[in-house]
Amino acid sequence: MTDTTEATLYQRLGEGDGIAAVVDNMYRRILGDETLAPYFAGTRMVDQKRHMALFLAAAAGGPNGYKGLDMKAAHAGRGITDADFDRVIGHAAAALAEAGVDEETIGQVAGALMPLRPEVTTAG
């Protein structure tokens, strides 16, 4: 018998408000990273953060309100390397840790994001 009282990943991340706070912190870190910041030059960060929060909510088992481009189309032609992808995952993990998310949950979030690597990266 399955225990239905166990919180979902979406709930453990604090649902919409918790995810929005983590996303805000994550982009503060990314924009402070001299390697990653240029990728966001000219980006409307309000829209970017909203898209990321909606995407993460859906990926964590919450409501699917994400209406943006698919990952491949959204990142096409940007020249994002594997190292860049890993840096973003690192900033996401740090933002989650700062929000008090436990290591196991951080690992689950990273595990959900890692399969996106071939959709996001276009350069070695």
VEXKE-120565 format. One record per residue: residue in three letters; x, y, z of N, C-alpha, C, O in turn. Coordinates in steps of 0.001 Angstrom, whole numbers, padded with zeros to 6 digits, always signed. Layout:
! VEXKE-120565
ALAXYZXYZXYZXYZ;...
This chain:
! VEXKE-120565
MET+000832-001181+000000+000000+000000+000000+000880+001249+000000+001875+001321+000721;THR+000505+002215-000806+001286+003438-000932+000889+004433+000141-000297+004611+000420;ASP+001880+005086+000748+001619+006111+001743+001296+007411+001021+002176+008020+000413;THR+000051+007836+001083-000376+009042+000370-000095+010311+001154-000375+011405+000665;THR+000456+010193+002369+000744+011375+003164+002118+011960+002844+002435+013060+003297;GLU+002933+011252+002078+004257+011760+001739+004127+012980+000830+003389+012959-000155;ALA+004845+014029+001169+004786+015273+000400+005415+015077-000977+006410+014366-001121;THR+004838+015702-001963+005405+015669-003308+006631+016583-003360+006831+017408-002468;LEU+007437+016438-004386+008595+017314-004573+008130+018767-004637+008751+019645-004038;TYR+007059+019017-005348+006499+020367-005445+006183+020924-004049+006493+022080-003759;GLN+005577+020117-003200+005248+020563-001847+006508+020773-001015+006598+021740-000259;ARG+007481+019873-001149+008727+020007-000372+009505+021247-000767+010289+021766+000027;LEU+009297+021730-001990+009975+022955-002435+009223+024211-002007+009672+025323-002286;GLY+008101+024051-001344+007349+025201-000866+006294+025682-001831+005816+026813-001736;GLU+005926+024803-002777+004911+025105-003790+005285+026381-004552+006468+026701-004676;GLY+004307+027096-005051+004573+028247-005925+005448+029319-005308+006389+029792-005945;ASP+005149+029715-004064+005921+030775-003424+007362+030346-003148+008296+031122-003350;GLY+007534+029109-002687+008879+028608-002417+009714+028510-003688+010889+028877-003700;ILE+009102+028015-004749+009810+027894-006024+010164+029269-006564+011269+029462-007069;ALA+009250+030231-006468+009529+031583-006947+010710+032198-006199+011545+032868-006806;ALA+010784+031976-004888+011889+032521-004099+013215+031876-004500+014233+032561-004608;VAL+013204+030568-004719+014422+029873-005142+014862+030366-006524+016049+030597-006756;VAL+013913+030524-007426+014228+030992-008781+014821+032400-008726+015781+032692-009439;ASP+014269+033263-007900+014787+034621-007764+016243+034588-007288+017096+035283-007841;ASN+016521+033784-006270+017879+033651-005745+018803+033022-006792+019951+033441-006946;MET+018304+032028-007501+019110+031366-008529+019546+032368-009594+020714+032388-009982;TYR+018620+033197-010070+018990+034172-011095+019866+035288-010548+020666+035851-011295;ARG+019742+035624-009273+020668+036584-008664+022090+036017-008762+023035+036739-009081;ARG+022222+034741-008490+023525+034086-008567+024026+034006-010009+025190+034295-010287;ILE+023141+033614-010918+023518+033481-012329+023948+034826-012906+024952+034908-013613;LEU+023190+035882-012606+023522+037200-013143+024786+037771-012523+025404+038670-013092;GLY+025178+037259-011358+026434+037646-010734+027611+036799-011197+028744+037025-010772;ASP+027355+035843-012052+028381+034938-012570+028846+035480-013925+028081+035494-014889;GLU+030090+035921-013989+030577+036571-015214+030563+035649-016440+030557+036133-017572;THR+030558+034356-016232+030485+033418-017348+029053+033305-017880+028845+033213-019090;LEU+028074+033311-016981+026682+033088-017383+025903+034373-017675+024993+034364-018504;ALA+026243+035457-017016+025477+036700-017157+025293+037135-018620+024208+037596-018972;PRO+026310+037007-019481+026119+037456-020867+024991+036738-021614+024428+037297-022556;TYR+024659+035533-021218+023557+034817-021871+022218+035522-021659+021270+035309-022415;PHE+022148+036356-020634+020885+036999-020280+020851+038480-020622+019911+039182-020250;ALA+021871+038963-021331+021870+040359-021773+020649+040584-022668+020429+039839-023623;GLY+019880+041585-022364+018703+041897-023159+017483+041053-022833+016440+041208-023467;THR+017595+040164-021859+016469+039305-021468+015584+040043-020474+016078+040669-019537;ARG+014294+039968-020680+013341+040511-019695+013296+039516-018533+012627+038486-018609;MET+014017+039840-017461+014198+038890-016376+012884+038571-015649+012743+037477-015104;VAL+011940+039483-015629+010644+039178-015018+010010+038006-015758+009503+037071-015137;ASP+010042+038060-017085+009483+036968-017882+010299+035688-017715+009740+034600-017584;GLN+011624+035827-017719+012509+034665-017583+012245+033945-016264+012116+032722-016235;LYS+012167+034702-015182+011924+034103-013867+010558+033430-013813+010416+032345-013248;ARG+009563+034068-014396+008215+033487-014394+008206+032178-015160+007639+031187-014699;HIS+008840+032170-016343+008903+030936-017133+009613+029825-016362+009157+028682-016349;MET+010737+030167-015717+011493+029156-014973+010692+028633-013784+010688+027431-013521;ALA+010017+029523-013068+009225+029082-011915+008089+028159-012356+007828+027144-011709;LEU+007419+028504-013444+006342+027656-013954+006887+026314-014433+006280+025270-014193;PHE+008030+026345-015107+008655+025122-015588+009042+024216-014415+008755+023019-014430;LEU+009693+024791-013403+010118+023989-012250+008925+023442-011476+008964+022312-010989;ALA+007873+024235-011363+006671+023749-010676+006124+022510-011375+005791+021520-010724;ALA+006031+022567-012694+005527+021419-013452+006483+020234-013342+006044+019097-013174;ALA+007791+020495-013435+008778+019418-013357+008776+018753-011982+009138+017583-011854;ALA+008367+019504-010950+008338+018972-009583+007005+018323-009234+006781+017934-008088;GLY+006128+018207-010213+004855+017543-009975+003728+018466-009568+002661+018014-009152;GLY+003969+019781-009692+002922+020754-009383+002102+021054-010622+002179+020336-011619;PRO+001320+022115-010556+000484+022473-011708+001335+022819-012926+002416+023394-012798;ASN+000841+022466-014091+001585+022742-015316+001042+024005-015975+000156+023944-016827;GLY+001587+025147-015570+001193+026422-016144+002194+026919-017162+002032+028011-017706;TYR+003245+026121-017435+004298+026543-018361+003771+026535-019785+003283+025517-020277;LYS+003877+027687-020441+003407+027829-021819+004515+028314-022750+004239+028749-023868;GLY+005755+028242-022298+006872+028742-023093+007290+027768-024177+006675+026721-024380;LEU+008354+028147-024866+008940+027305-025903+009458+026012-025290+009750+025950-024096;ASP+009570+024970-026132+010213+023770-025620+011695+024086-025398+012212+025071-025925;MET+012361+023255-024628+013741+023538-024216+014682+023732-025404+015501+024651-025405;LYS+014569+022881-026398+015474+022966-027547+015291+024296-028271+016275+024961-028596;ALA+014047+024693-028526+013773+025952-029223+014195+027153-028382+014724+028127-028918;ALA+013968+027096-027080+014297+028219-026205+015797+028468-026110+016217+029597-025856;HIS+016611+027435-026311+018054+027561-026146+018833+027452-027455+020062+027511-027446;ALA+018146+027295-028562+018795+027114-029861+019682+028306-030217+019301+029461-030030;GLY+020863+028001-030730+021765+029024-031225+022438+029864-030160+023095+030853-030484;ARG+022293+029501-028917+022871+030312-027829+024297+029888-027484+024995+030598-026761;GLY+024733+028735-027997+026100+028284-027743+026349+027866-026298+027459+028032-025791;ILE+025351+027336-025642+025470+026937-024239+026265+025639-024161+025920+024647-024804;THR+027324+025655-023373+028201+024498-023240+027771+023612-022072+026947+024007-021247;ASP+028340+022414-022016+028112+021526-020878+028558+022199-019583+027894+022074-018555;ALA+029685+022913-019635+030182+023603-018441+029200+024688-017989+028984+024869-016791;ASP+028606+025408-018947+027604+026421-018601+026397+025764-017935+025893+026250-016922;PHE+025946+024668-018509+024804+023927-017959+025114+023514-016520+024278+023685-015632;ASP+026304+022975-016287+026696+022539-014950+026745+023715-013975+026398+023564-012803;ARG+027176+024885-014454+027221+026074-013592+025806+026469-013163+025581+026819-012005;VAL+024862+026412-014092+023476+026747-013755+022932+025755-012730+022281+026156-011766;ILE+023195+024468-012932+022748+023455-011964+023368+023748-010591+022699+023618-009566;GLY+024629+024138-010574+025292+024479-009310+024641+025672-008623+024463+025668-007405;HIS+024285+026689-009396+023612+027853-008812+022215+027478-008310+021768+027975-007275;ALA+021537+026610-009039+020216+026148-008599+020344+025382-007279+019556+025595-006357;ALA+021331+024498-007192+021545+023722-005965+021876+024647-004791+021377+024448-003684;ALA+022710+025649-005030+023064+026589-003963+021853+027389-003508+021683+027625-002312;ALA+021008+027809-004446+019799+028562-004097+018837+027685-003294+018213+028151-002340;LEU+018722+026427-003682+017867+025497-002940+018400+025283-001522+017636+025297-000558;ALA+019710+025085-001404+020318+024877-000087+020114+026103+000797+019807+025976+001983;GLU+020285+027283+000220+020099+028515+000986+018658+028660+001469+018401+029269+002507;ALA+017723+028096+000706+016309+028137+001092+015962+027068+002125+014814+026969+002557;GLY+016961+026263+002525+016732+025252+003551+016267+023913+003016+015805+023064+003778;VAL+016385+023715+001700+015978+022444+001102+017040+021397+001428+018237+021667+001323;ASP+016602+020206+001820+017531+019154+002209+018268+018576+000991+017820+018704-000148;GLU+019402+017941+001269+020274+017404+000207+019556+016394-000688+019756+016398-001903;GLU+018734+015541-000110+018036+014536-000916+017105+015208-001933+017038+014796-003092;THR+016399+016233-001492+015485+016947-002392+016268+017704-003455+015863+017735-004617;ILE+017379+018313-003071+018229+018998-004048+018683+017997-005110+018691+018309-006300;GLY+019054+016811-004680+019443+015762-005628+018309+015380-006558+018539+015118-007739;GLN+017088+015346-006044+015939+015034-006893+015695+016127-007928+015370+015836-009079;VAL+015851+017383-007519+015680+018492-008462+016761+018411-009541+016465+018516-010731;ALA+018002+018225-009125+019092+018107-010096+018853+016929-011026+019100+017019-012229;GLY+018376+015832-010472+018079+014652-011284+016999+014913-012319+017023+014345-013411;ALA+016047+015781-011969+014982+016132-012923+015506+017061-014018+014983+017065-015133;LEU+016535+017845-013703+017071+018806-014680+018133+018202-015594+018259+018614-016747;MET+018889+017243-015101+020009+016696-015872+019608+016130-017239+020364+016301-018195;PRO+018458+015468-017377+018084+014964-018696+017837+016070-019738+017728+015787-020931;LEU+017751+017314-019286+017542+018420-020218+018842+018858-020910+018803+019638-021861;ARG+019982+018363-020437+021279+018777-020983+021298+018757-022517+021673+019766-023115;PRO+020913+017652-023189+021003+017659-024657+020036+018652-025319+020261+019055-026460;GLU+018986+019043-024633+018052+020009-025181+018552+021451-025041+018183+022327-025823;VAL+019396+021677-024032+019853+023022-023697+021216+023335-024295+021447+024446-024773;THR+022116+022363-024270+023481+022619-024743+023577+022437-026252+022953+021558-026847;THR+024381+023305-026838+024581+023226-028298+026054+023243-028657+026412+023161-029832;ALA+026912+023349-027651+028344+023374-027898+029031+022592-026795+028555+022570-025659;GLY+030139+021956-027115+030873+021165-026133+031519+022005-025135+032181+021493-024232;
